Amino acid sequence: MRVVVQRVTEGSVSVNSEIIGEIEQGLVVLVGIENSDTQVDAQWLSKKICNLRIFDDEEGVMNKSVLDVDGSMLVVSQFTLHAKTKKGNRPSYIHAAKPELSIPLYENFVTCLENESGKNVKTGKFGADMKLTLVNDGPVTIIMDTKNKE
């Protein structure tokens, strides 16, 4: 699983001009699922994301997690995170998981985040044409891939 985690002051996702998920301070997490990903990856990532110390403490040092600041999370599926661009100009998505694998794993990932944070996690709509709006705070953007756990 590959994620792009962005610290935000606000974020929202809409489908057909209707906002379906919206947060204030917290994290927007874009998640791409690969054919070889498992529930173990979802659990590892959710724990890592919830405990990332990327929010400022009282002294302006990034020393607090989304849990510490009582922040929210918005998770949006994004298969394009697995784009291969080595050959030609049209990206290949051959390693992105098909819906029969990625939908249950995406839902499990959201559940893991909810269990880890004790809060409801807002989401986009899997497979839909979504519009994402956010205000990146910092900017702080972290990229993680479960293939690089070790």
Buried (B, 14 or more C-beta within 10 A) or exposed (E): BBBBBBBBEBBBBBBEEEEBBBBEBBBBBBBBBBEEBEEEBBBBBBBBBBEBEBBBEEEEEBEBBBBEBEBBBBBBBBBEBBBEEEEEEEEEEEBBBEEEBBBEBBBBBBBBBBBBBEBEBBBBBBEBEBEBEBBEBEEBEBEBBBEEEE
